[in-house]
């Protein structure tokens, strides 16, 4: 037992002496290993660096995977040639980089919450169906590329500029920041006949309704902080003007044949009747042509269509389709003629009423005063809702443009290579290999 202990102690001393004897070699070898590891890690680090930028898209349709206009959203639209050309222009990279040079080094990754990923996995495994989820946060990665001349600094600039250029594109493509068209801004109702004023008011209301309806569809939940109204609220209020005030004006104009220039209105009605009659004659001519063609086909349809044994099926189908189209055209012409005739009869009746002029002057004057008062109040009311619409839409556009595409952080450089860890590994490997070589050399000498 004592001999074994003595042997172990002597062996341990010998091992330590070997290490001391070869310490210079071990140190030098380890340093060389660390140097080589450092060089390799540095090259790997340079080539694997990338600029990362987190951004979000925030508008009502993105949760459905769509753009504001209802088209399908594709995140790579952010790196479309149009966007990248603007990036190159803004960074003054013309002649140095092409759109393809940038595009091939770009990757977009959606950020999906862990809870959603678990639900998707469960749905796929248990039910065999994919749970749809449309993310609104994405990670943009711009990789460095020596061959294209994209270093770390340029990669960060490109990442930041891509988002800035896309914000400009997004605003131009999907956000119409123009205010509602004010058709009555220089309009003076007193200078026009009652029916003309009514027509202008109706056109302005139609414009207001279309404008607010479009914005309501873009974001149904939006409500202005300044006006306290949503776009659907504005539409409802404008409909009240149309259904109550304007209908009242129209009914009085029609019932009492109100006009500031009776002769002029009579001339206008006669003009409309003449134009309608011309259109009616054109349609009648077209109807006569189709009827003549139908008569010819109808007389020979048994030979040409139904009993065409010598013709193939395609030819038969073509003839039947031709016959059906003629029937439909003739029927359509008949409906159009009937509609035109209704308009002609209406204007003829208006002319007769104007010529009779059976309304008492006193009653007419009273009605005219009422209509003029209504026109003045309606004019003011429409102007008010034009201003409210523009205030609400201006706030909406400002909010939408600032939050629709939002960078959540500036671009930063990241690398997949951990240089410190690699150096530590180099030290350990250098020591292990150098110690092994030292022991092997001593063993070789003794043997």
VEXVOBA-637192 format. One record per residue (C-alpha): x, y, z; residue in one letter; residue number from 1. Coordinates in steps of 0.1 Angstrom, whole numbers. Example, Ala and Ser with C-alpha at 12.3 -4.5 7.8 and 13.67 -1.06 7.14 Angstrom:
[r [123 -45 78] 'A' 1];
[r [137 -11 71] 'S' 2];
% end
This chain:
[r [0 0 0] 'X' 1];
[r [28 24 8] 'X' 2];
[r [46 15 -24] 'X' 3];
[r [15 23 -44] 'X' 4];
[r [11 57 -26] 'X' 5];
[r [47 65 -33] 'X' 6];
[r [43 56 -69] 'X' 7];
[r [13 78 -73] 'X' 8];
[r [31 107 -56] 'X' 9];
[r [61 103 -79] 'X' 10];
[r [39 101 -110] 'X' 11];
[r [20 133 -100] 'X' 12];
[r [53 151 -95] 'X' 13];
[r [65 139 -129] 'X' 14];
[r [33 152 -145] 'X' 15];
[r [37 186 -129] 'X' 16];
[r [74 186 -139] 'X' 17];
[r [64 178 -175] 'X' 18];
[r [40 207 -175] 'X' 19];
[r [66 231 -160] 'X' 20];
[r [92 219 -185] 'X' 21];
[r [69 225 -214] 'X' 22];
[r [52 256 -201] 'X' 23];
[r [66 279 -228] 'X' 24];
[r [53 255 -255] 'X' 25];
[r [19 253 -239] 'X' 26];
[r [16 291 -236] 'X' 27];
[r [28 297 -271] 'X' 28];
[r [5 270 -286] 'X' 29];
[r [-25 282 -266] 'X' 30];
[r [-19 318 -278] 'X' 31];
[r [-16 306 -314] 'X' 32];
[r [-48 287 -310] 'X' 33];
[r [-66 318 -295] 'X' 34];
[r [-52 339 -323] 'X' 35];
[r [-64 315 -350] 'X' 36];
[r [-98 313 -333] 'X' 37];
[r [-100 351 -331] 'X' 38];
[r [-92 355 -368] 'X' 39];
[r [-118 329 -378] 'X' 40];
[r [-144 344 -355] 'X' 41];
[r [-137 379 -367] 'X' 42];
[r [-142 369 -404] 'X' 43];
[r [-173 349 -395] 'X' 44];
[r [-186 379 -374] 'X' 45];
[r [-180 404 -403] 'X' 46];
[r [-198 381 -428] 'X' 47];
[r [-227 372 -406] 'X' 48];
[r [-236 406 -393] 'X' 49];
[r [-270 420 -401] 'X' 50];
[r [-291 451 -393] 'X' 51];
[r [-323 443 -375] 'X' 52];
[r [-353 466 -372] 'X' 53];
[r [-386 459 -355] 'X' 54];
[r [-417 477 -370] 'X' 55];
[r [-455 474 -367] 'X' 56];
[r [-484 481 -391] 'X' 57];
[r [-514 495 -374] 'X' 58];
[r [-547 500 -393] 'X' 59];
[r [-581 484 -391] 'X' 60];
[r [-576 460 -421] 'X' 61];
[r [-542 445 -411] 'X' 62];
[r [-559 421 -386] 'X' 63];
[r [-576 406 -417] 'X' 64];
[r [-543 403 -436] 'X' 65];
[r [-554 432 -459] 'X' 66];
[r [-543 467 -469] 'X' 67];
[r [-565 497 -462] 'X' 68];
[r [-580 495 -497] 'X' 69];
[r [-590 458 -491] 'X' 70];
[r [-562 443 -512] 'X' 71];
[r [-542 414 -498] 'X' 72];
[r [-513 425 -476] 'X' 73];
[r [-478 411 -485] 'X' 74];
[r [-450 421 -462] 'X' 75];
[r [-425 419 -491] 'X' 76];
[r [-443 448 -507] 'X' 77];
[r [-422 468 -483] 'X' 78];
[r [-391 457 -503] 'X' 79];
[r [-407 462 -538] 'X' 80];
[r [-385 476 -566] 'X' 81];
[r [-404 510 -562] 'X' 82];
[r [-394 512 -525] 'X' 83];
[r [-358 501 -531] 'X' 84];
[r [-353 526 -559] 'X' 85];
[r [-363 553 -535] 'X' 86];
[r [-340 539 -508] 'X' 87];
[r [-311 540 -534] 'X' 88];
[r [-320 576 -543] 'X' 89];
[r [-323 588 -507] 'X' 90];
[r [-290 572 -497] 'X' 91];
[r [-273 583 -529] 'X' 92];
[r [-263 548 -539] 'X' 93];
[r [-269 552 -576] 'X' 94];
[r [-243 532 -596] 'X' 95];
[r [-231 515 -564] 'X' 96];
[r [-260 492 -556] 'X' 97];
[r [-290 479 -575] 'X' 98];
[r [-325 470 -562] 'X' 99];
[r [-316 433 -566] 'X' 100];
[r [-284 438 -545] 'X' 101];
[r [-305 450 -516] 'X' 102];
[r [-335 427 -521] 'X' 103];
[r [-314 395 -520] 'X' 104];
[r [-301 405 -486] 'X' 105];
[r [-335 413 -470] 'X' 106];
[r [-355 390 -449] 'X' 107];
[r [-389 397 -432] 'X' 108];
[r [-400 376 -402] 'X' 109];
[r [-435 379 -387] 'X' 110];
[r [-436 381 -349] 'X' 111];
[r [-463 358 -336] 'X' 112];
[r [-471 357 -299] 'X' 113];
[r [-463 324 -281] 'X' 114];
[r [-499 320 -271] 'X' 115];
[r [-510 321 -307] 'X' 116];
[r [-483 297 -318] 'X' 117];
[r [-495 272 -292] 'X' 118];
[r [-531 276 -304] 'X' 119];
[r [-520 271 -340] 'X' 120];
[r [-500 240 -331] 'X' 121];
[r [-529 225 -311] 'X' 122];
[r [-554 233 -339] 'X' 123];
[r [-531 216 -364] 'X' 124];
[r [-524 185 -343] 'X' 125];
[r [-559 179 -329] 'X' 126];
[r [-582 192 -356] 'X' 127];
[r [-560 191 -386] 'X' 128];
[r [-568 227 -395] 'X' 129];
[r [-546 258 -395] 'X' 130];
[r [-557 286 -372] 'X' 131];
[r [-554 318 -392] 'X' 132];
[r [-535 347 -377] 'X' 133];
[r [-524 379 -394] 'X' 134];
[r [-495 395 -375] 'X' 135];
[r [-489 433 -374] 'X' 136];
[r [-454 432 -361] 'X' 137];
[r [-424 422 -383] 'X' 138];
[r [-386 420 -380] 'X' 139];
[r [-367 434 -409] 'X' 140];
[r [-332 420 -414] 'X' 141];
[r [-307 435 -438] 'X' 142];
[r [-276 413 -441] 'X' 143];
[r [-241 425 -447] 'X' 144];
[r [-226 414 -481] 'X' 145];
[r [-190 420 -491] 'X' 146];
[r [-197 412 -527] 'X' 147];
[r [-224 440 -529] 'X' 148];
[r [-204 464 -507] 'X' 149];
[r [-230 463 -479] 'X' 150];
[r [-212 467 -446] 'X' 151];
[r [-227 471 -411] 'X' 152];
[r [-231 509 -413] 'X' 153];
[r [-248 508 -447] 'X' 154];
[r [-270 479 -436] 'X' 155];
[r [-284 500 -408] 'X' 156];
[r [-290 529 -431] 'X' 157];
[r [-307 507 -456] 'X' 158];
[r [-330 492 -429] 'X' 159];
[r [-340 526 -416] 'X' 160];
[r [-346 540 -450] 'X' 161];
[r [-367 511 -462] 'X' 162];
[r [-392 519 -435] 'X' 163];
[r [-391 556 -442] 'X' 164];
[r [-396 550 -479] 'X' 165];
[r [-424 526 -473] 'X' 166];
[r [-442 551 -451] 'X' 167];
[r [-441 576 -480] 'X' 168];
[r [-453 550 -504] 'X' 169];
[r [-481 538 -480] 'X' 170];
[r [-494 574 -475] 'X' 171];
[r [-494 580 -513] 'X' 172];
[r [-509 546 -522] 'X' 173];
[r [-535 540 -495] 'X' 174];
[r [-542 573 -479] 'X' 175];
[r [-560 600 -498] 'X' 176];
[r [-553 630 -477] 'X' 177];
[r [-573 654 -498] 'X' 178];
[r [-602 672 -480] 'X' 179];
[r [-637 666 -492] 'X' 180];
[r [-645 687 -524] 'X' 181];
[r [-665 718 -515] 'X' 182];
[r [-688 724 -545] 'X' 183];
[r [-707 752 -528] 'X' 184];
[r [-677 773 -515] 'X' 185];
[r [-683 800 -541] 'X' 186];
[r [-719 791 -548] 'X' 187];
[r [-746 819 -544] 'X' 188];
[r [-780 803 -542] 'X' 189];
[r [-799 836 -549] 'X' 190];
[r [-783 838 -583] 'X' 191];
[r [-798 805 -595] 'X' 192];
[r [-832 790 -600] 'X' 193];
[r [-847 768 -572] 'X' 194];
[r [-843 735 -591] 'X' 195];
[r [-806 743 -599] 'X' 196];
[r [-799 750 -563] 'X' 197];
[r [-815 718 -553] 'X' 198];
[r [-794 699 -579] 'X' 199];
[r [-762 715 -565] 'X' 200];
[r [-771 706 -529] 'X' 201];
[r [-779 670 -539] 'X' 202];
[r [-745 667 -556] 'X' 203];
[r [-727 681 -526] 'X' 204];
[r [-745 657 -503] 'X' 205];
[r [-736 627 -525] 'X' 206];
[r [-700 638 -524] 'X' 207];
[r [-700 641 -486] 'X' 208];
[r [-717 607 -482] 'X' 209];
[r [-692 589 -505] 'X' 210];
[r [-662 606 -488] 'X' 211];
[r [-673 597 -453] 'X' 212];
[r [-684 562 -462] 'X' 213];
[r [-650 555 -477] 'X' 214];
[r [-632 565 -445] 'X' 215];
[r [-657 547 -424] 'X' 216];
[r [-649 515 -442] 'X' 217];
[r [-611 522 -438] 'X' 218];
[r [-616 523 -400] 'X' 219];
[r [-651 516 -387] 'X' 220];
[r [-640 521 -350] 'X' 221];
[r [-624 556 -355] 'X' 222];
[r [-639 585 -335] 'X' 223];
[r [-625 620 -336] 'X' 224];
[r [-613 635 -304] 'X' 225];
[r [-619 670 -317] 'X' 226];
[r [-654 665 -331] 'X' 227];
[r [-664 635 -311] 'X' 228];
[r [-679 619 -342] 'X' 229];
[r [-672 588 -363] 'X' 230];
[r [-675 589 -401] 'X' 231];
[r [-707 568 -399] 'X' 232];
[r [-721 595 -375] 'X' 233];
[r [-714 622 -401] 'X' 234];
[r [-731 601 -428] 'X' 235];
[r [-762 597 -407] 'X' 236];
[r [-764 634 -400] 'X' 237];
[r [-760 642 -437] 'X' 238];
[r [-788 617 -446] 'X' 239];
[r [-811 637 -423] 'X' 240];
[r [-805 668 -444] 'X' 241];
[r [-811 650 -476] 'X' 242];
[r [-842 632 -464] 'X' 243];
[r [-859 660 -445] 'X' 244];
[r [-847 695 -457] 'X' 245];
[r [-839 688 -493] 'X' 246];
[r [-869 665 -499] 'X' 247];
[r [-891 693 -484] 'X' 248];
[r [-876 718 -508] 'X' 249];
[r [-880 695 -538] 'X' 250];
[r [-916 687 -529] 'X' 251];
[r [-925 724 -527] 'X' 252];
[r [-907 732 -559] 'X' 253];
[r [-925 704 -577] 'X' 254];
[r [-959 710 -562] 'X' 255];
[r [-960 747 -568] 'X' 256];
[r [-939 747 -600] 'X' 257];
[r [-915 773 -584] 'X' 258];
[r [-891 790 -607] 'X' 259];
[r [-875 824 -609] 'X' 260];
[r [-877 824 -648] 'X' 261];
[r [-908 806 -661] 'X' 262];
[r [-899 811 -697] 'X' 263];
[r [-864 797 -693] 'X' 264];
[r [-877 767 -674] 'X' 265];
[r [-902 760 -702] 'X' 266];
[r [-874 762 -728] 'X' 267];
[r [-853 738 -707] 'X' 268];
[r [-881 713 -703] 'X' 269];
[r [-888 714 -741] 'X' 270];
[r [-851 708 -747] 'X' 271];
[r [-851 678 -724] 'X' 272];
[r [-881 663 -741] 'X' 273];
[r [-865 667 -775] 'X' 274];
[r [-833 650 -763] 'X' 275];
[r [-853 622 -747] 'X' 276];
[r [-873 617 -779] 'X' 277];
[r [-841 615 -800] 'X' 278];
[r [-828 588 -776] 'X' 279];
[r [-861 570 -778] 'X' 280];
[r [-859 570 -816] 'X' 281];
[r [-824 555 -816] 'X' 282];
[r [-834 527 -793] 'X' 283];
[r [-866 521 -814] 'X' 284];
[r [-844 517 -845] 'X' 285];
[r [-822 492 -827] 'X' 286];
[r [-852 473 -814] 'X' 287];
[r [-867 471 -849] 'X' 288];
[r [-834 456 -862] 'X' 289];
[r [-833 429 -835] 'X' 290];
[r [-870 422 -840] 'X' 291];
[r [-864 417 -878] 'X' 292];
[r [-835 394 -871] 'X' 293];
[r [-856 374 -846] 'X' 294];
[r [-884 370 -871] 'X' 295];
[r [-860 356 -896] 'X' 296];
[r [-845 332 -871] 'X' 297];
[r [-879 323 -857] 'X' 298];
[r [-893 312 -891] 'X' 299];
[r [-864 288 -897] 'X' 300];
[r [-855 279 -861] 'X' 301];
[r [-867 243 -865] 'X' 302];
[r [-843 239 -894] 'X' 303];
[r [-814 260 -881] 'X' 304];
[r [-815 253 -844] 'X' 305];
[r [-836 225 -831] 'X' 306];
[r [-833 200 -859] 'X' 307];
[r [-798 207 -871] 'X' 308];
[r [-787 171 -874] 'X' 309];
[r [-759 179 -899] 'X' 310];
[r [-743 204 -875] 'X' 311];
[r [-722 195 -846] 'X' 312];
[r [-731 204 -810] 'X' 313];
[r [-708 234 -808] 'X' 314];
[r [-724 249 -839] 'X' 315];
[r [-759 242 -824] 'X' 316];
[r [-749 259 -791] 'X' 317];
[r [-736 289 -809] 'X' 318];
[r [-769 294 -828] 'X' 319];
[r [-790 289 -797] 'X' 320];
[r [-768 314 -778] 'X' 321];
[r [-771 339 -807] 'X' 322];
[r [-809 335 -807] 'X' 323];
[r [-810 340 -768] 'X' 324];
[r [-789 371 -770] 'X' 325];
[r [-812 386 -796] 'X' 326];
[r [-842 379 -773] 'X' 327];
[r [-824 396 -744] 'X' 328];
[r [-814 426 -764] 'X' 329];
[r [-849 431 -777] 'X' 330];
[r [-863 428 -742] 'X' 331];
[r [-837 453 -729] 'X' 332];
[r [-846 478 -757] 'X' 333];
[r [-882 476 -747] 'X' 334];
[r [-874 484 -711] 'X' 335];
[r [-852 513 -720] 'X' 336];
[r [-879 527 -743] 'X' 337];
[r [-905 525 -715] 'X' 338];
[r [-882 543 -691] 'X' 339];
[r [-875 571 -716] 'X' 340];
[r [-912 575 -723] 'X' 341];
[r [-919 579 -685] 'X' 342];
[r [-894 608 -684] 'X' 343];
[r [-909 623 -715] 'X' 344];
[r [-944 621 -699] 'X' 345];
[r [-931 636 -667] 'X' 346];
[r [-916 667 -684] 'X' 347];
[r [-947 671 -706] 'X' 348];
[r [-968 671 -675] 'X' 349];
[r [-945 697 -659] 'X' 350];
[r [-949 719 -689] 'X' 351];
[r [-987 716 -688] 'X' 352];
[r [-987 725 -651] 'X' 353];
[r [-964 755 -658] 'X' 354];
[r [-987 767 -686] 'X' 355];
[r [-1018 764 -665] 'X' 356];
[r [-1002 784 -637] 'X' 357];
[r [-1032 778 -615] 'X' 358];
[r [-1014 785 -582] 'X' 359];
[r [-1026 818 -566] 'X' 360];
[r [-1000 845 -565] 'X' 361];
[r [-1003 850 -527] 'X' 362];
[r [-998 813 -520] 'X' 363];
[r [-969 811 -544] 'X' 364];
[r [-952 841 -528] 'X' 365];
[r [-955 825 -494] 'X' 366];
[r [-941 792 -506] 'X' 367];
[r [-913 809 -524] 'X' 368];
[r [-903 827 -492] 'X' 369];
[r [-904 794 -473] 'X' 370];
[r [-883 777 -499] 'X' 371];
[r [-858 805 -499] 'X' 372];
[r [-855 803 -461] 'X' 373];
[r [-850 766 -463] 'X' 374];
[r [-824 770 -490] 'X' 375];
[r [-804 794 -468] 'X' 376];
[r [-806 772 -437] 'X' 377];
[r [-797 741 -457] 'X' 378];
[r [-768 759 -474] 'X' 379];
[r [-754 768 -439] 'X' 380];
[r [-760 732 -426] 'X' 381];
[r [-742 716 -456] 'X' 382];
[r [-713 740 -451] 'X' 383];
[r [-712 731 -414] 'X' 384];
[r [-709 694 -422] 'X' 385];
[r [-682 700 -448] 'X' 386];
[r [-661 717 -421] 'X' 387];
[r [-668 689 -396] 'X' 388];
[r [-659 663 -422] 'X' 389];
[r [-626 680 -430] 'X' 390];
[r [-617 684 -393] 'X' 391];
[r [-625 648 -386] 'X' 392];
[r [-607 635 -417] 'X' 393];
[r [-577 657 -410] 'X' 394];
[r [-573 642 -375] 'X' 395];
[r [-579 608 -389] 'X' 396];
[r [-552 612 -416] 'X' 397];
[r [-527 626 -391] 'X' 398];
[r [-532 597 -367] 'X' 399];
[r [-532 571 -395] 'X' 400];
[r [-500 584 -411] 'X' 401];
[r [-481 586 -378] 'X' 402];
[r [-491 551 -367] 'X' 403];
[r [-499 531 -398] 'X' 404];
[r [-463 521 -403] 'X' 405];
[r [-442 525 -371] 'X' 406];
[r [-406 516 -365] 'X' 407];
[r [-405 502 -329] 'X' 408];
[r [-368 506 -327] 'X' 409];
[r [-339 520 -348] 'X' 410];
[r [-319 495 -368] 'X' 411];
[r [-292 478 -347] 'X' 412];
[r [-264 454 -358] 'X' 413];
[r [-265 418 -346] 'X' 414];
[r [-243 388 -353] 'X' 415];
[r [-249 351 -350] 'X' 416];
[r [-212 347 -340] 'X' 417];
[r [-203 349 -303] 'X' 418];
[r [-167 361 -305] 'X' 419];
[r [-161 359 -267] 'X' 420];
[r [-174 323 -265] 'X' 421];
[r [-153 313 -294] 'X' 422];
[r [-122 328 -278] 'X' 423];
[r [-129 309 -246] 'X' 424];
[r [-133 277 -266] 'X' 425];
[r [-100 285 -283] 'X' 426];
[r [-82 289 -250] 'X' 427];
[r [-96 256 -237] 'X' 428];
[r [-88 237 -269] 'X' 429];
[r [-53 253 -270] 'X' 430];
[r [-45 242 -235] 'X' 431];
[r [-59 207 -240] 'X' 432];
[r [-40 201 -272] 'X' 433];
[r [-8 216 -261] 'X' 434];
[r [-8 196 -228] 'X' 435];
[r [-15 164 -247] 'X' 436];
[r [14 172 -271] 'X' 437];
[r [37 179 -242] 'X' 438];
[r [29 146 -225] 'X' 439];
[r [32 127 -257] 'X' 440];
[r [66 142 -264] 'X' 441];
[r [79 131 -230] 'X' 442];
[r [64 97 -234] 'X' 443];
[r [80 94 -268] 'X' 444];
[r [114 104 -254] 'X' 445];
[r [113 79 -226] 'X' 446];
[r [101 51 -248] 'X' 447];
% end
